[in-house]
Amino acid sequence: MNDFEKEEGDFMVQEILLVEDDIDMAELITAFFKQKDIKVHHYEDPSRALKEFRAGKIDVGAIISDLNMPEMSGLEFLKKLREEGFQTPVILITVSDDVDTAFEAIQCGAYDFVVKPLHFPQLFISIQRAFKMNKLNAENSTLKKAVEVSRGINPDGMIGHSEAFRKAYDLAKRVSQSNSTVLISGESGSGKEVFARAIHQWSSRRDKPFMAINCSAIPDNLLESELFGHAKGAFTGASDKKVGLFEEAEGGTLFLDEVGDLNLPLQAKLLRVLQDRKIKRVGENQYRSIDVRVITATHKDLNTEVQEKRFRDDLFFRLNVIPLRVPALRERREDIMPLANFFLSKFNAINGTDIKGFTPAAKEYLIKNNWRGNVRELENTIERSVVLCTSKEIDASAFLVFDEDIAPVMESALTDIKNAFVFRYGETFLPLEDVEKKYIQFVFQRNNRAREATAKILGIDRKTLYRKLQEMPDSMEM
């Protein structure tokens, strides 16, 4: 199969919206694309087509529209689509080959302009290119959204529909307009920094810096300098003065992640800064006024830390003016599949893959898994499964990583994955023979189809492996 045929095959599942009031012409176009296994949604009335497209009832990779129609011209139809933010490529067809008309169509956002009588092979090539353009637009949009959300540029793009998530989201939005300190609690990977960035972005400080630091990632002897800065010669290695994060965040927001890991001396200095709104660089006697909103986060229970004298109670009260708890992913299971689908789109775009979705068994695994690493673990799992996937859908087997290094804990890991979802479909358990086939396929693919290495891991000889591969419905030996 040559590259062109591969490309053509990739678009067999694509669909087209056809807006054409000439029934005979519409039947010709529909019949032509039917031969190419491309479905055509035909509408005679552009207003109705626009209404259904707006409502999301039509999901297509390209649009073909006649230019001259009585109730609404093709140009008017195109302009309305673009005004409402739809970027699906539009190919306009007309009986006129007037250059000015074609130029106007392109200026209005048309992807291509073709003249009747139609040259169908040329139209097919134009549609293929339009499909490519639509896919690139979708990938760029997904990546842009992912970057914006991670940086807090577009907090409204945060994904979550569950009641637990919406409560945290609504509280974050309400408190964003104040200057009060916010203490965000939640498990690791649940999205505490995403909420901190959202609060900053919703606030009047959005045009000022957002600075973040993980207090547990920097040694205590360096953390003070990172936060408050230092004078030249303040300590060994301080060859020049340094501006701290409090000063760098002037007018904006400073996010202290894992604030529960601060040692007691630094806690006392942070308390003083919050009370006086002034900082002093290490090695200096001069105090500097600051205008910074402080948002902190921790995965620890600070009430317990206070009781056990590991965290100052006066600092806790200062930080806990507005407590905001980010729910764990297992507490909002209805958000798992929207997040998984978003990450699938993201990593499809990054890796240039075209995986369509998840099998029923994979969805069951995703929804019922406890996700101790929360959203971060889910994202990493989807990324790994996209890289390893060899089919059009991700199966549950892609979520279990078999490796010699983790062999001793596999039994425990499978116990944690309740009912071993990878080995059943719905409520029906798979026969042992099917489980064996799935495992052989998985190991074979993980070893890049290397037969000898696969046989060694499985503990069988090569002849037995060859025979088992040949017995599989989709022969792995091909």
C-alpha positions in Angstrom: 0.0 0.0 0.0 1.5 3.4 -1.0 1.4 6.5 1.1 -1.5 8.0 -0.8 -3.6 4.9 -0.3 -2.8 5.0 3.4 -3.9 8.6 3.6 -7.1 7.9 1.7 -7.8 5.0 4.1 -7.3 7.3 7.1 -10.2 9.5 6.0 -12.7 6.7 5.2 -14.6 7.4 8.4 -14.8 11.2 7.8 -18.2 12.8 7.2 -19.3 15.8 5.1 -22.0 18.4 5.5 -23.5 19.2 2.1 -25.7 22.3 1.7 -27.2 22.2 -1.7 -30.7 23.1 -3.0 -30.2 21.3 -6.3 -31.4 17.8 -5.6 -29.8 16.3 -8.7 -26.4 17.8 -7.9 -26.7 16.7 -4.2 -27.5 13.1 -5.3 -24.4 13.1 -7.6 -22.1 14.3 -4.8 -23.6 11.9 -2.3 -23.2 8.9 -4.6 -19.6 9.8 -5.4 -18.5 10.1 -1.8 -20.5 7.0 -0.9 -18.1 5.1 -3.1 -15.2 6.5 -1.1 -16.9 5.3 2.2 -17.5 9.0 3.2 -20.9 9.8 4.7 -22.7 12.9 3.4 -25.3 14.8 5.5 -27.4 16.7 2.9 -29.5 19.7 3.7 -31.4 21.8 1.1 -32.0 24.6 3.6 -28.9 26.4 4.9 -30.7 27.8 7.9 -31.7 24.3 9.1 -28.1 23.1 8.4 -26.7 25.9 10.5 -29.2 25.2 13.4 -28.3 21.5 13.5 -24.6 22.3 13.2 -24.8 24.8 16.1 -26.6 22.2 18.2 -23.8 19.7 17.7 -26.0 17.2 15.9 -23.6 17.1 12.9 -20.0 16.2 13.5 -18.1 16.5 10.2 -14.6 17.0 8.9 -15.6 19.4 6.0 -18.5 21.3 4.5 -19.5 21.7 0.9 -21.9 24.5 0.2 -23.5 25.9 -3.0 -22.8 29.6 -3.4 -26.1 30.6 -4.9 -29.1 29.6 -2.8 -32.4 31.5 -2.5 -32.9 31.9 1.2 -29.2 32.3 2.3 -26.2 32.4 0.0 -23.2 30.2 0.6 -21.2 33.3 1.5 -23.8 34.3 4.2 -23.8 30.7 5.5 -19.9 30.8 5.7 -19.9 34.2 7.4 -22.3 33.0 10.1 -20.2 29.9 10.8 -17.0 32.0 11.2 -18.8 34.7 13.3 -19.8 31.9 15.7 -16.2 30.6 15.9 -16.7 27.4 13.9 -13.5 26.6 11.9 -14.6 23.6 9.9 -13.2 23.9 6.4 -15.8 25.1 3.9 -15.6 24.4 0.1 -17.9 26.6 -2.0 -19.3 25.5 -5.4 -20.8 27.7 -8.1 -21.4 28.0 -11.8 -19.4 31.2 -11.9 -15.6 31.3 -12.4 -15.5 35.0 -11.6 -12.2 35.8 -10.0 -13.7 38.6 -7.7 -16.3 36.1 -6.4 -13.6 33.6 -5.6 -11.4 36.2 -3.9 -14.4 37.3 -1.7 -15.1 33.7 -0.8 -11.5 33.1 0.3 -11.5 36.4 2.2 -14.6 35.3 4.1 -12.8 32.2 5.2 -13.6 29.6 2.5 -11.1 26.8 2.3 -11.6 26.3 -1.4 -13.7 27.4 -4.3 -14.7 25.0 -7.1 -16.7 25.6 -10.3 -19.5 23.6 -11.9 -19.5 21.3 -13.8 -17.7 19.6 -11.0 -14.5 17.6 -11.6 -15.0 15.0 -8.9 -11.4 13.7 -8.5 -10.4 17.3 -7.9 -13.2 17.8 -5.4 -12.1 14.6 -3.6 -8.5 15.9 -3.3 -9.9 19.1 -1.9 -12.0 17.2 0.6 -9.0 15.1 1.7 -7.0 18.3 2.3 -9.9 19.9 4.1 -10.1 16.8 6.4 -6.4 17.2 7.1 -6.8 20.9 7.9 -9.8 20.2 10.2 -7.7 17.6 12.1 -4.8 20.0 12.5 -7.1 22.7 13.7 -8.6 20.3 16.3 -5.2 19.2 17.5 -3.9 22.8 17.8 -7.1 23.8 19.7 -6.6 20.8 22.1 -2.9 21.7 22.7 -3.7 25.3 23.1 -6.4 24.5 25.7 -4.1 22.2 27.5 -1.3 24.8 27.7 -3.8 27.5 28.7 -5.3 25.5 31.5 -1.9 24.3 32.9 -0.7 28.0 32.9 -4.0 29.3 34.3 -4.5 31.5 31.2 -7.9 29.9 30.6 -9.3 28.7 33.9 -12.8 28.3 32.4 -11.3 25.4 30.4 -10.8 23.4 33.6 -12.6 20.0 33.1 -15.1 18.9 35.7 -18.9 18.5 35.9 -19.3 16.7 39.2 -20.9 18.4 42.2 -17.6 18.1 44.3 -15.6 19.8 41.5 -18.1 22.5 40.9 -18.2 23.4 44.6 -14.4 23.9 44.6 -14.6 25.7 41.3 -17.3 28.1 42.4 -15.6 28.9 45.7 -12.3 29.6 43.9 -14.1 32.0 41.5 -15.9 33.8 44.4 -12.7 34.4 46.4 -10.6 35.4 43.4 -11.7 39.1 43.8 -10.4 39.4 47.3 -6.8 39.7 48.6 -7.3 37.1 51.4 -4.9 34.2 51.7 -6.2 30.9 50.4 -5.2 27.5 51.7 -5.8 24.8 49.1 -5.8 21.3 50.5 -6.0 18.1 48.5 -4.1 15.0 47.6 -1.0 15.0 45.4 -1.9 15.3 41.7 -5.5 16.5 42.4 -4.9 19.9 40.7 -4.1 22.3 43.5 -1.8 24.5 41.4 -4.4 24.6 38.6 -6.8 26.1 41.1 -4.2 28.6 42.4 -3.5 29.7 38.8 -7.3 30.0 38.2 -7.8 32.2 41.2 -4.9 34.5 40.0 -6.3 34.6 36.5 -9.8 35.5 37.7 -8.5 38.3 40.0 -7.6 41.9 39.3 -3.9 40.8 39.5 -4.1 38.7 36.4 -1.7 41.1 34.5 0.9 40.8 37.2 3.3 37.9 37.8 2.2 34.5 39.1 5.2 32.9 40.9 5.1 29.3 42.2 7.5 27.3 44.4 7.3 23.8 45.9 8.5 24.2 49.5 9.3 20.5 49.8 11.6 20.4 46.7 14.2 22.9 47.9 16.6 22.4 50.9 15.8 24.5 53.9 19.1 26.4 53.8 18.3 27.6 50.2 14.5 28.1 50.5 14.8 31.3 52.6 17.0 32.8 49.9 14.5 31.7 47.2 11.6 33.3 49.0 13.2 36.5 50.3 16.4 37.0 48.2 19.9 37.6 49.6 22.6 40.3 49.6 25.9 39.8 47.9 28.2 37.9 50.2 25.4 36.9 52.6 26.8 33.4 52.6 29.3 31.2 50.8 28.4 31.1 47.1 26.4 34.3 47.2 28.6 36.1 44.6 25.8 38.5 43.7 22.6 39.8 45.1 19.4 37.9 44.4 15.8 39.1 44.3 13.4 36.6 46.0 10.1 35.4 44.8 8.2 37.7 47.0 9.7 40.7 45.2 9.4 39.0 41.8 5.7 38.5 42.4 5.1 42.2 43.2 1.5 43.1 42.4 0.7 39.5 41.6 0.4 36.2 43.3 2.9 33.9 45.1 1.9 30.3 45.3 3.6 28.2 48.0 3.0 24.6 47.3 3.4 22.0 50.1 3.6 24.8 52.7 3.2 22.1 55.4 6.8 21.1 54.8 8.3 24.5 55.9 10.5 24.2 58.9 9.6 26.1 62.1 12.1 29.0 61.6 10.9 29.7 58.1 7.3 29.4 59.3 8.0 32.3 61.8 9.5 34.4 59.0 6.6 33.8 56.7 4.2 34.7 59.5 6.0 38.0 59.9 5.8 38.8 56.2 2.1 38.1 56.1 1.5 40.4 59.1 3.8 43.3 58.1 3.7 43.0 54.3 7.4 43.6 54.3 10.4 41.3 53.5 14.1 41.4 54.3 16.7 39.8 52.1 19.1 37.4 53.7 22.2 39.4 54.8 20.4 42.8 54.8 18.9 45.0 57.5 16.6 46.9 55.1 12.9 46.0 55.0 11.1 46.3 51.6 7.3 46.7 51.3 5.5 44.2 49.1 2.1 43.9 47.5 1.6 40.2 46.9 -1.3 37.9 47.4 -0.3 34.6 49.0 -2.0 31.3 48.1 -0.7 28.1 49.7 -1.4 24.4 49.2 -0.7 21.2 51.1 -1.5 17.5 50.9 -1.1 17.3 54.7 -3.7 17.7 57.4 -2.5 21.0 59.0 -4.8 20.6 61.9 -2.9 17.4 62.9 0.4 19.1 62.2 -0.6 21.9 64.5 -1.6 19.5 67.3 1.6 17.6 67.0 3.6 20.9 67.1 5.1 20.6 63.6 3.2 23.6 62.3 2.6 26.9 64.0 -1.0 27.5 65.0 -0.7 31.3 64.4 0.6 30.8 60.9 -2.1 28.2 60.2 -4.8 30.7 61.1 -3.1 33.3 58.9 -3.1 31.0 55.9 -6.4 29.4 56.5 -8.5 32.5 56.0 -10.2 30.9 53.0 -9.9 27.1 53.0 -10.5 25.4 49.6 -10.4 21.7 49.3 -9.8 20.1 45.9 -11.6 16.7 45.8 -9.7 13.5 44.9 -10.4 12.0 41.5 -12.1 9.0 43.1 -14.6 11.4 44.7 -15.7 12.7 41.3 -15.8 9.7 39.1 -18.1 11.3 36.6 -15.2 13.6 35.7 -12.9 10.7 34.8 -14.0 10.0 31.3 -14.2 13.7 30.2 -10.7 14.1 31.5 -9.5 10.9 29.9 -11.0 11.9 26.5 -9.3 15.3 26.8 -5.9 13.7 27.6 -6.5 11.3 24.7 -7.0 14.2 22.3 -4.0 16.0 23.7 -1.6 13.1 23.3 -3.1 12.2 19.9 -2.1 15.7 18.9 1.4 15.5 20.5 2.2 12.0 19.1 0.5 12.3 15.7 -1.7 9.3 16.4 -5.4 8.9 15.6 -6.8 6.7 18.4 -10.6 7.0 18.4 -11.4 6.2 22.1 -11.6 3.5 24.7 -13.1 0.0 24.7 -15.9 -0.8 27.2 -13.4 -2.7 29.4 -11.0 0.3 29.3 -13.8 2.7 30.3 -14.7 0.4 33.2 -11.1 0.3 34.4 -10.8 4.0 34.2 -14.0 4.7 36.1 -13.5 2.1 38.8 -9.8 2.6 39.5 -9.0 4.5 42.7 -6.4 6.8 41.1 -4.2 7.4 44.1 -2.1 9.8 42.0 -5.3 11.6 41.0 -5.5 13.6 37.7 -1.7 13.5 37.3 -1.7 9.7 37.4 -4.7 9.6 35.0 -2.9 11.9 32.5 0.3 9.8 32.7 -1.7 6.6 32.2 -3.4 8.0 29.1 -0.1 9.2 27.7 1.5 5.8 28.2 -1.5 4.0 26.7 -1.5 6.3 23.6 2.2 5.5 23.0 1.8 1.8 23.4 -1.6 1.4 21.6 -1.5 -0.5 18.3 -5.2 -0.4 17.5 -7.9 2.2 16.9 -9.1 2.0 20.5 -7.3 1.7 23.8 -8.1 -1.5 25.7 -7.8 -2.1 29.4 -4.7 -4.2 28.9 -2.8 -1.1 28.0 -3.2 0.2 31.5 -1.3 -2.7 33.2 2.4 -2.4 32.8 4.1 -5.8 33.1 7.8 -5.4 33.9 10.4 -7.7 35.5 11.1 -5.0 38.1 7.6 -5.0 39.4 7.0 -8.7 39.3 7.2 -9.1 43.1 4.3 -6.6 43.6 2.1 -7.7 40.7 -0.1 -9.8 42.9 -0.6 -6.9 45.3 -1.3 -4.5 42.3 -3.9 -6.8 40.8 -5.6 -7.0 44.2 -5.8 -3.2 44.3 -7.4 -3.2 40.8 -10.7 -4.6 42.1 -12.1 -7.6 40.2 -9.2 -7.4 37.8 -11.1 -5.4 35.2 -8.6 -6.2 32.4 -9.8 -9.8 32.6 -13.5 -9.2 32.2 -15.9 -7.5 29.9 -18.8 -6.0 31.8 -20.0 -8.6 34.3 -18.8 -11.5 32.2 -15.3 -12.9 33.0 -13.1 -13.8 30.1 -12.3 -17.5 29.5 -8.7 -18.4 30.5 -7.8 -19.0 26.8 -8.8 -15.4 26.0 -6.8 -14.0 28.9 -3.7 -15.9 27.7 -4.1 -14.5 24.2 -4.5 -10.9 25.5 -1.4 -11.3 27.7 0.7 -12.8 24.8 -0.4 -10.0 22.5 0.5 -7.4 25.1 4.0 -8.8 25.8 4.7 -9.3 22.1 3.8 -5.6 21.3 5.7 -4.3 24.3 8.8 -6.1 23.0 8.4 -4.5 19.6 7.3 -7.9 18.1 10.7 -9.5 19.1 9.8 -13.2 19.2 12.8 -14.4 21.2 12.5 -11.8 23.9 8.8 -12.4 24.1 9.2 -16.2 24.5 11.8 -15.7 27.2 9.5 -13.4 29.2 6.6 -15.8 28.8 8.7 -18.8 29.8 7.9 -20.8 26.6 10.0 -21.9 23.7 9.9 -20.0 20.4 8.0 -22.7 18.5 5.2 -22.6 21.1 5.0 -18.8 20.8 4.9 -19.0 16.9 2.0 -21.5 17.1 0.0 -19.4 19.6 0.5 -16.3 17.6 -0.7 -18.0 14.4 -3.8 -19.3 16.2 -4.9 -15.8 17.0 -7.8 -14.3 15.0 -5.7 -11.3 13.9 -2.5 -13.1 13.3 0.3 -11.4 15.1 2.8 -13.0 12.7 1.6 -10.8 9.8 
